[in-house]
Amino acid sequence: MSLTLDKSKLDNLAGDIWKSAERLRGKFKAYEYQGVILPIIVIRRLECVLLDWREKKRAEVLAKRPNLKPKELDKLVKELELNPQQSPFSNKTNWTLRKIYAEDHALLEEHFRAYLNGFSKNVEEIIEHFNYRATIGQMAKNNRLAPILNQYKEQELGPDKLSGLEMGYIYEELLRRFSEQSGEEAGDHFTPREVIRLMVELLEIPIPDRHISIYDPACGTGGMLSVAKEHLLDRAVTLAQKENVDKFVTVHGHELSPTNYAICQADLLIKNDRQAKVFYGNSLIPHDAHSKDPGDQLPENKFRFDFMLSNPPFGVTWGGKDGYETEARKLEKTRYRAGMPRADNGAMLFLQTMLAKMKEPEDGVSRVAIVFNGSPLSNGDCGQGESEIRRWILENDWLDAIVMLPDQLFYNTGIFTYIWLLRSEKPTSHRGRVMVIDARQQFEKEPRAFSFKRNRMTDDHRHWIEERYRDGWKAGYSDPYLKLFRNTRTEKDFAYHKVNVVFWQTDEHDQPAMITEPYEKAFTAANLKKEQAFYSSDLAFRVRVKTDDKEKTVEFVLKPADNAARKLNATLGDRLEAASVEWTHRHYVQDYEYIPHGEDIDAFLKREIAKQIIRWEETNKNGKPVLGYEILPNKYFYRHKPPAPAKDLLRAFWELEKRTEKMLEGLANE
């Protein structure tokens, strides 16, 4: 399977298609453009497949029955087309886009609707998810149906002219432009095929001799699933192996966007992949057949998968009024029992969904590859959602490796991304360890930039990564771009203690300091009780009080064992009103220290704070100390670059100064 693109051809085609969208200006709103253009592209691509099938079938029938008359031949081919065992989809009419346009334009809408209604049920579902029938009426009313049909009636969009990879780019480029026009931010990112290929190869999916299932909870237009299966077909050497791939490999997925789902289903139809099961719905919430919002139709109590891979949308809100928090929290005690991430980033919910669908140990091993941005690596403090999810994953020893990818690999974002590799059960050499590979330099420049995509990974770059992932576990293996981290019950390189520490600050003579300052809080017994608990030492108060239109100062000392309410009442009485309060207390400072796991906490605090430690306490959850977890790849591979010597900087400065003087002289002489 080729991973290269003829970018000039694709840019020209995308430009031509975009012109048809621009013709809608004034008649349609910008956000409605994709609802007009994407469906007609899919319909024309399906039509190209159907026309090609008819021609080949005609030739096949004529070769066997050369004496058939044209009408008899047409009738027989149509009967074969309507047989699901012969053709993956069909159209019971004789219409094509070209024939519709050639007829009376007064009947254009009627004929076009008849054509769409003639498709088999599986294509009907695709058209319904585009909601195209409602759009057709608007197109006809605004005199845009004829121009659109005219543009696409002869457009070569069949798979013999445009591969799935090329068509995927066209879809993504159009979706990006539609998002820009409508002022929306595209949250989904079309995954470059070289990245999918890398993920598939790192999963080490074998040529099957038994059933193998592959799952993507956010499958978009189906790229991950398609490339996974195509990769296996490429690796299959014999006809028997290829037949085994078709027979034993099933792909499964969910997609929430109706447009992406429709495109994905169309692609599967074109490939005639009868083993594919892709559902429209939100894989992160439970499915309710009576709800308007379909959920996970492959629940883990019924479905488990061998291999899972995904590139879920980055930074998508799942909580609050803009999300689906109420439904997701129905799984809080089961699928999401480890924790719930922040409401504005649901990426970790996708990973938990995949981990929930791993096979039980007695049924085999499941493997996962998922693409994340940097947020899931370190977002969330100790005890918070993301950290707790990382703790759950690492303490179960599921995380196998993280691959740091180059930036500017994706079409819709230039950020750095990371592939996480996980296993339900690791081989012996991997257990208690996590590999991190720094592959940020494994790229070459694109000959021509595609939006944000300015870099690409070649076969050599992928092989570089795969070699390290394969061999890096061996004893004695050494590479500056690969590190192994301990993750056992006693050695936890990613873990840390979050400690709430109180220490006694010192004065200019390095002696324990006392501080006198105004008391800014409400002067109540409840607040004084809190001060007693925090300082656990004598607190001296000077209170200016009003009595009989006079002011006086009352002083008292509150000891740790005193009853604050009685002391306050005895000192001030019921009728005195405090005008101002000043107090003297030890200069205690409360702070949080993040201490690597394995460090002696007392020794660390003594060394790093170098003050008298009054007390400290670890972060607790359910009454027990809990560790925080974070993964910081950039820190692990930081390479210090010393600044240039001062003399070199000065030399460069004076050279620039001379060049500037010459430029100014040139301007003055003009």
PyMOL commands that set and color helices and strands:
alter all, ss='L'
color gray80, all
select helices_A, chain A and resi 7-22+30-64+70-81+97-102+105-117+121-130+132-141+145-152+164-181+193-203+223-235+239-248+258-271+320-322+325-331+347-356+361-363+375-378+385-395+428-430+459-471+525-535+564-572+601-609+633-636+646-669
alter helices_A, ss='H'
color red, helices_A
select strands_A, chain A and resi 212-216+249-255+277-280+307-310+367-372+399-404+418-423+433-438+444-450+453-456+482-486+495-504+514-518+539-547+550-558+577-586+588-596+612-618+620-621+624-625+628-629
alter strands_A, ss='S'
color yellow, strands_A
deselect
rebuild
show_as cartoon
